[in-house]
């Protein structure tokens, strides 16, 4: 189960790095606007806020990667950052789009379950 858990953690980290790029650098592009369902006007007006949010997604990715790099000693780090991802997804699902729960919370809970089953 450890290998499966680490693969899930790595995929979640990669997802959050991708979100970082979309929010920090590509927010006003058609690709990011499609991903987040925004208009050109909204994207332009909120690009600073999106960049800030992207930075936080980068911190989530960094924490997950840190946990992976620590090996067995990173168990607690991975649990903490997966829990952060799960809570962020729940909040996003409640305040922005229910789809966020599927994108963030569900994978994080799967990762947590795999970690706990080690």
Secondary structure, DSSP 8 states (H G I E B T S, - for coil): -HHHHHHHHHHHHHHHHHHHHHHHTSTTSHHHHHHHT--HHHHHHTHHHHHHHHHHHHHHHHHHHHHHHTGGGGHHHHHHHHHHHHHHHHHHHHHT-THHIIIIIHHHHHHHHHHHT-
